Amino acid sequence: MRRFRFSRRLAPRKGTFAWAFAVLAAFSLLAASCGNDDDGPAVVDQAPLATATEAPAADPAPAADPRGDALGDGSLGVVTVPTGESIQIRSLNAISGPVAFLGLPNQRAVELAIADYGDISGFSVDMGTPLDGLCSSEGGQAAAQTIAADEQVIGVIGTSCSGAGVAAAPLITQAGMVIISPSNTSPALTSDFQGNPGASYNVGYYRTAHNDLVQGAAMANFVFSELGIDNAAALHDGDPYTQGLASAFRNSFEELGGTVSGFTGINKGDTDMVPALTELAAGSPGALFFPIFQPEGDFVAAQAPTVSGLEGTSLLAADGLLVDDFLALTDSVGMHFSGPDTRFGTNTNQSTGQNADQILAAYTQAYGEAPSAAFWGHSYDAATLLLDAIAAASWVEDGDLHIDRAGVRQHLNSVSGYSGITGTLSCDDFGDCASQKITVLYHQDSEDVEASKENVVYSYP
Amino acid sequence: MHKTTKQRTNVDWFLTVLRVTSLAMIAAGLLAFAAQIIDSNNPFARWANPDAISLTGEQFQGLVVTGLAQGAMYGLIALGYSMVYGVLGFINFAHGEVFMVGAMTGAITSNKLAEAGYWESSFVLCLMLVVALSVVVCTITAVIMERVAYRPLRGKPRLIPLITSIGVSFFLQNCVLVLLGSTVKSYPDLPNWLTDKRTFLEIQGSKVLVLAVAALAMVGLWYLVEKTKTGQAMRAVAEDAEIASLMGIDVNRIIVKTFAVGGAMAGVAGILWGLLFRSVIHTTGFLPGIKAFSSAVVGGIGNLGGSMAGGLTIGVAESLGPLMILEPLGVSGPSQLRDAVAFAVLIIVLLVRPSGIFGERLPSEERT
């Protein structure tokens, strides 16, 4: 049989492939890292940076202590903001790419919080140019380097994703700054609640988002007790967030007496989920928990019912997929979603006096749309906590504002019973400040996404 | 490989060891898998992985079909790589993005049709319209790409258009990002006869459709290349562009046609992607593009039948490999290694048969 072809000269010529593959490899590397450069010259605030951090010992001590009762022992240095300049904080969220839906509301809530909070001792607060963590460890690292290089920055609200947080937190905290995340939930970033720090815990890291150990336990309890299923499977995408949450679910589920018959991962960028789903189907699970993101989540939801052995399996996901685009798919109907409790009701932020409805109204007015993800309230609270801490650790001397970096941490460590939009916040020894309330929603109609977002069927604890 | 003497160098020995090891590992994995299927309690089934799972016949069939459907798409994209390589001798890395443009066009038009209500009422007609539009957009993209980016570089060393193609790839990706945003675009719901498993062999309708359309596209391409004047001219240009031009063939025109045909194939693949996975984003073209390039190499680049065969090989290998070879060998999280499996196929094929499955070995004097 004759093959059709263009030419006899088909075989690779010697040397041709050597460079072809070299270029292919270079191409892959480039693609993997290209996001890093996106920020370019991101830190724009070129206000005179001459005022560097100064050691406390150099402080001339006048007769009356100008520090007053400002917190801090100066061990991490003192930042001086000259008259007429602004206090610098930063937002580091995923604001481009497929996870921008999560990062944009976080960043905007910081902007609103700064506006609502007003000046600190007559000095305005500047968020600078928003930085992009891209929801990846490379993105988080690149943005954190940019921030850490600016000695005027006191604290950072971010990151959006735990993967970026793991990379960004050490760089930022080692520079003496604090980082408060509104939506990192990986247990590795704080602790296991048993007094053991997580693998990626850094002193100076705080968060107003829940710890996924709580969310994993909530989902496990829901599946085991409410749905009455004792054989479940979990799927992650290799990211610290999804892996941490899937593991938390597995551990809690097994503690409750259930069996986790399958636990596996896919890769970000995969489209054909049938092999991974087939692997899980071998254990005939009654429920499948896949706390991943779009677009991979779309493929899992669409392909799971076609895999032999998963036809009747209940599908469950977490807040990463609790977004309009996913809920609008008919494949997602009938799924359960766990996520932070967003029934904020009349909760009022004690620092600005604003309640959730007022902030939402201001948000919609300023940005022309409602927040696309659940963590805007957490971000608002994170920003006001940071601003409170700056206020508590600063004093005015000779017209300049001095901020003690150690004082900022001291204030955050002592936060207890703080009334925020997301509930009552108290920081533990490892930076977990959230109210830790989780709800499970049931999605019943892809035509009415908003109704599903409010359809709470279970709350934990 | 063509040694004038029989002497073997250290490199030859190393390559032989590598070939034998890789093939032995595959054989061991497959044997353990087979042992599991025969009797899950026999000692050989669990020698490497005590928790090994076996597959039911239905699950196995599901994996093969999904692998074939995915592979057919790789094959269709690979045709574009192969044709351009055949005619111009360089690898057009931007071809994966042409495929993505096709899938995007399909998503936008099908959603518009669904909004207007036609998608449900006359699906087949709509699908034909969407395919036609996607083919047109992809063809135009490919032709413009050739005109703007590659023609000015004609006659330059082949490394230069290759680097340019990487630039074009990023350019197209970012164009789509800027124009259409970074959110995932979903295709509207498909009719039940495509999403449900058919009584016929229990295969999902959309996968049957993908395989059928891919086969049809291959037949069309074979006819074009082998039976028409244009195809004859394409083969002549591939053989020797200079001589072809002396014979009265307009080489530029033929090159444009080659890009157009490659683009059309990518357009078809884009719609099939949309039917199978139902969502597309601006980075969709990257990985399938790289895998399609690998398919073209596995099949023997420049050989069209080989490209499709290479695509199917890689598609089925990455679908079956994790569970049939890695799982029995005790590798944890085998499904995360599917890309590694796909590229391992490429490496193993190159180790065992450097010219690709259907590529032809050339006497050394023909290599330049």
Boltz contact constraints between the chains, C-beta under 6 A:
constraints:
  - contact:
      token1: [A, 3]
      token2: [B, 305]
      max_distance: 6.0
  - contact:
      token1: [A, 4]
      token2: [B, 222]
      max_distance: 6.0
  - contact:
      token1: [A, 4]
      token2: [B, 225]
      max_distance: 6.0
  - contact:
      token1: [A, 4]
      token2: [B, 226]
      max_distance: 6.0
  - contact:
      token1: [A, 4]
      token2: [B, 304]
      max_distance: 6.0
  - contact:
      token1: [A, 5]
      token2: [B, 303]
      max_distance: 6.0
  - contact:
      token1: [A, 6]
      token2: [B, 86]
      max_distance: 6.0
  - contact:
      token1: [A, 6]
      token2: [B, 235]
      max_distance: 6.0
  - contact:
      token1: [A, 6]
      token2: [B, 238]
      max_distance: 6.0
  - contact:
      token1: [A, 6]
      token2: [B, 302]
      max_distance: 6.0
  - contact:
      token1: [A, 7]
      token2: [B, 86]
      max_distance: 6.0
  - contact:
      token1: [A, 7]
      token2: [B, 238]
      max_distance: 6.0
  - contact:
      token1: [A, 7]
      token2: [B, 239]
      max_distance: 6.0
  - contact:
      token1: [A, 10]
      token2: [B, 300]
      max_distance: 6.0
  - contact:
      token1: [A, 10]
      token2: [B, 302]
      max_distance: 6.0
  - contact:
      token1: [A, 10]
      token2: [B, 303]
      max_distance: 6.0
  - contact:
      token1: [A, 10]
      token2: [B, 359]
      max_distance: 6.0
  - contact:
      token1: [A, 10]
      token2: [B, 360]
      max_distance: 6.0
  - contact:
      token1: [A, 11]
      token2: [B, 355]
      max_distance: 6.0
  - contact:
      token1: [A, 11]
      token2: [B, 359]
      max_distance: 6.0
  - contact:
      token1: [A, 11]
      token2: [B, 360]
      max_distance: 6.0
  - contact:
      token1: [A, 11]
      token2: [B, 361]
      max_distance: 6.0
  - contact:
      token1: [A, 11]
      token2: [B, 362]
      max_distance: 6.0
  - contact:
      token1: [A, 13]
      token2: [B, 367]
      max_distance: 6.0
  - contact:
      token1: [A, 13]
      token2: [B, 368]
      max_distance: 6.0
  - contact:
      token1: [A, 14]
      token2: [B, 367]
      max_distance: 6.0
  - contact:
      token1: [A, 20]
      token2: [B, 91]
      max_distance: 6.0
  - contact:
      token1: [A, 23]
      token2: [B, 162]
      max_distance: 6.0
  - contact:
      token1: [A, 27]
      token2: [B, 166]
      max_distance: 6.0
  - contact:
      token1: [A, 97]
      token2: [B, 182]
      max_distance: 6.0
  - contact:
      token1: [A, 98]
      token2: [B, 182]
      max_distance: 6.0
  - contact:
      token1: [A, 100]
      token2: [B, 182]
      max_distance: 6.0
  - contact:
      token1: [A, 264]
      token2: [B, 333]
      max_distance: 6.0
  - contact:
      token1: [A, 264]
      token2: [B, 335]
      max_distance: 6.0
  - contact:
      token1: [A, 265]
      token2: [B, 333]
      max_distance: 6.0
  - contact:
      token1: [A, 265]
      token2: [B, 336]
      max_distance: 6.0
  - contact:
      token1: [A, 266]
      token2: [B, 335]
      max_distance: 6.0
  - contact:
      token1: [A, 267]
      token2: [B, 336]
      max_distance: 6.0
  - contact:
      token1: [A, 269]
      token2: [B, 287]
      max_distance: 6.0
  - contact:
      token1: [A, 271]
      token2: [B, 277]
      max_distance: 6.0
  - contact:
      token1: [A, 272]
      token2: [B, 66]
      max_distance: 6.0
  - contact:
      token1: [A, 272]
      token2: [B, 70]
      max_distance: 6.0
  - contact:
      token1: [A, 274]
      token2: [B, 66]
      max_distance: 6.0
  - contact:
      token1: [A, 275]
      token2: [B, 319]
      max_distance: 6.0
  - contact:
      token1: [A, 275]
      token2: [B, 322]
      max_distance: 6.0
  - contact:
      token1: [A, 275]
      token2: [B, 335]
      max_distance: 6.0
  - contact:
      token1: [A, 276]
      token2: [B, 335]
      max_distance: 6.0
  - contact:
      token1: [A, 278]
      token2: [B, 59]
      max_distance: 6.0
  - contact:
      token1: [A, 278]
      token2: [B, 63]
      max_distance: 6.0
  - contact:
      token1: [A, 279]
      token2: [B, 323]
      max_distance: 6.0
  - contact:
      token1: [A, 279]
      token2: [B, 335]
      max_distance: 6.0
  - contact:
      token1: [A, 282]
      token2: [B, 53]
      max_distance: 6.0
  - contact:
      token1: [A, 294]
      token2: [B, 184]
      max_distance: 6.0
  - contact:
      token1: [A, 295]
      token2: [B, 184]
      max_distance: 6.0
  - contact:
      token1: [A, 295]
      token2: [B, 279]
      max_distance: 6.0
  - contact:
      token1: [A, 295]
      token2: [B, 281]
      max_distance: 6.0
  - contact:
      token1: [A, 298]
      token2: [B, 279]
      max_distance: 6.0
  - contact:
      token1: [A, 306]
      token2: [B, 204]
      max_distance: 6.0
  - contact:
      token1: [A, 308]
      token2: [B, 58]
      max_distance: 6.0
  - contact:
      token1: [A, 308]
      token2: [B, 59]
      max_distance: 6.0
  - contact:
      token1: [A, 308]
      token2: [B, 62]
      max_distance: 6.0
  - contact:
      token1: [A, 325]
      token2: [B, 184]
      max_distance: 6.0
  - contact:
      token1: [A, 330]
      token2: [B, 189]
      max_distance: 6.0
